[in-house]
Amino acid sequence: MGNRVVITGIGVISPVGNGKEEFFDAIVQGRSAADRITAFDPSGFDCQFAEEVRDFNPEQYLDRKRSALECLREISQLLPADISITAFQFKKAKSITLRGEALTVNPIYDFKEALDKSSLFRKIEMGSTQPSKRKEATVQTFQMTIHLPEEQP
């Protein structure tokens, strides 16, 4: 028996058209997308023409609010320098549990406040904060749960 191929769908993103109908029509009509470059100033280059993909917004296909990487990026940007994250648990499309420590409680609550303002997260629940002995100092340990937006049907 020979090799089999199963096509379960088709999607096209190209300079002549986005989507299978638009792409197919452009190919049948022999349409070219070659034009002067608009994505940047090409004046310093010998060739100033290219085929650019236009009118495509990847955000309409990506659900970044459910991506562990995107959530971690947002958390790391909001994280004060004096807080260490010791554990990160991601429950897909549900929540993130963070555990960490700081020398005092103030940066922990500042961090929670910054997370509260993020449009990426639905709700932040502050768990316990408690002192914990380390080698040369006592630190404040904490746990918080970050709830992700609920799925839209």
C-alpha positions as CSV (number, residue, x, y, z in Angstrom):
1,M,0.0,0.0,0.0
2,G,1.3,3.5,-0.9
3,N,1.7,6.5,1.3
4,R,-1.5,8.3,2.3
5,V,-2.0,12.0,3.0
6,V,-5.0,13.4,4.9
7,I,-5.7,17.1,4.6
8,T,-7.7,18.3,7.6
9,G,-7.8,21.9,6.6
10,I,-6.1,24.7,4.7
11,G,-5.1,28.1,5.7
12,V,-3.0,30.6,3.7
13,I,-1.2,33.7,4.7
14,S,0.6,35.2,1.7
15,P,1.4,38.5,0.0
16,V,-1.4,38.0,-2.6
17,G,-4.1,37.1,-0.1
18,N,-4.9,35.8,3.3
19,G,-7.3,32.9,3.4
20,K,-7.8,30.2,0.8
21,E,-10.4,32.0,-1.3
22,E,-8.5,35.2,-1.6
23,F,-5.2,33.4,-2.3
24,F,-6.8,31.1,-4.9
25,D,-8.5,34.1,-6.7
26,A,-5.2,36.0,-6.8
27,I,-3.3,33.0,-8.2
28,V,-6.0,32.3,-10.9
29,Q,-6.0,36.0,-11.9
30,G,-2.1,36.1,-12.0
31,R,-2.1,38.9,-9.5
32,S,1.3,40.0,-8.1
33,A,1.8,41.6,-4.7
34,A,5.2,43.2,-5.6
35,D,5.2,46.8,-4.5
36,R,7.5,49.3,-2.8
37,I,8.4,48.2,0.7
38,T,6.2,49.8,3.4
39,A,7.3,47.9,6.5
40,F,10.5,50.0,6.8
41,D,12.3,52.8,4.9
42,P,14.0,50.9,2.0
43,S,15.8,54.0,0.6
44,G,19.2,52.8,1.7
45,F,18.8,49.6,-0.3
46,D,19.4,48.9,-4.0
47,C,16.1,47.0,-4.2
48,Q,13.1,48.7,-2.8
49,F,10.4,46.3,-3.9
50,A,9.2,43.1,-2.3
51,E,6.0,41.1,-1.6
52,E,4.8,41.9,1.9
53,V,2.1,40.2,3.8
54,R,-0.5,43.0,4.5
55,D,-3.8,43.1,6.3
56,F,-2.9,40.3,8.6
57,N,-3.3,40.5,12.3
58,P,-2.0,37.4,14.1
59,E,-3.7,38.4,17.3
60,Q,-7.1,37.3,15.8
61,Y,-5.7,33.7,15.7
62,L,-3.7,33.7,18.9
63,D,-5.1,33.5,22.4
64,R,-2.2,34.9,24.4
65,K,-4.3,35.1,27.5
66,R,-4.0,31.3,27.8
67,S,-0.3,31.0,27.0
68,A,2.0,30.0,29.8
69,L,4.8,31.9,28.1
70,E,2.8,35.1,27.7
71,C,1.7,34.9,31.3
72,L,5.2,34.3,32.5
73,R,6.4,37.2,30.4
74,E,3.8,39.5,32.0
75,I,4.7,38.3,35.5
76,S,8.4,38.8,35.0
77,Q,7.9,42.3,33.7
78,L,5.8,43.3,36.7
79,L,8.0,41.4,39.2
80,P,9.9,43.8,41.6
81,A,13.7,43.1,41.7
82,D,13.5,42.3,45.4
83,I,11.1,39.3,45.0
84,S,12.3,35.8,44.1
85,I,9.8,33.4,42.5
86,T,10.5,29.9,43.9
87,A,7.6,28.0,42.1
88,F,5.4,28.6,39.1
89,Q,2.5,26.2,38.4
90,F,0.4,26.8,35.3
91,K,-3.0,25.2,34.9
92,K,-3.9,25.6,31.3
93,A,-6.8,28.1,30.7
94,K,-7.4,28.2,34.5
95,S,-4.8,29.7,36.8
96,I,-1.2,30.2,37.8
97,T,0.0,29.6,41.3
98,L,3.1,31.5,42.3
99,R,5.3,30.9,45.4
100,G,8.1,33.3,46.2
101,E,9.9,35.3,48.8
102,A,11.1,38.8,49.7
103,L,12.9,40.4,52.6
104,T,9.8,42.4,53.6
105,V,6.0,42.1,52.8
106,N,5.8,45.5,51.0
107,P,7.2,44.4,47.6
108,I,4.9,41.4,47.7
109,Y,1.8,43.6,48.0
110,D,3.2,46.0,45.4
111,F,3.6,43.0,43.1
112,K,0.0,41.9,43.8
113,E,-1.3,45.4,43.0
114,A,0.6,45.5,39.7
115,L,-0.8,42.1,38.8
116,D,-4.3,43.3,39.7
117,K,-3.9,46.1,37.1
118,S,-2.8,43.7,34.3
119,S,-5.5,43.2,31.6
120,L,-4.1,39.7,31.1
121,F,-5.4,38.3,34.4
122,R,-9.0,38.1,35.7
123,K,-8.4,37.9,39.5
124,I,-5.5,37.7,41.9
125,E,-5.9,35.8,45.2
126,M,-3.3,36.5,47.8
127,G,-2.6,33.4,49.9
128,S,-0.6,33.4,53.0
129,T,2.5,35.4,53.7
130,Q,4.7,34.2,56.5
131,P,8.2,34.6,57.8
132,S,10.7,31.9,57.0
133,K,14.2,31.5,58.3
134,R,17.0,31.4,55.7
135,K,20.7,31.1,56.3
136,E,21.5,34.6,57.3
137,A,18.1,36.3,57.3
138,T,14.4,35.9,57.8
139,V,12.4,36.3,54.6
140,Q,8.7,36.7,53.9
141,T,7.4,33.8,51.8
142,F,4.1,34.1,49.9
143,Q,1.7,32.2,47.7
144,M,-0.8,33.7,45.3
145,T,-3.2,32.4,42.7
146,I,-3.7,34.2,39.4
147,H,-6.9,33.4,37.7
148,L,-7.0,33.6,33.9
149,P,-10.0,35.0,31.9
150,E,-12.8,32.5,31.4
151,E,-13.1,30.9,28.0
152,Q,-15.6,32.5,25.7
153,P,-17.9,29.9,24.0
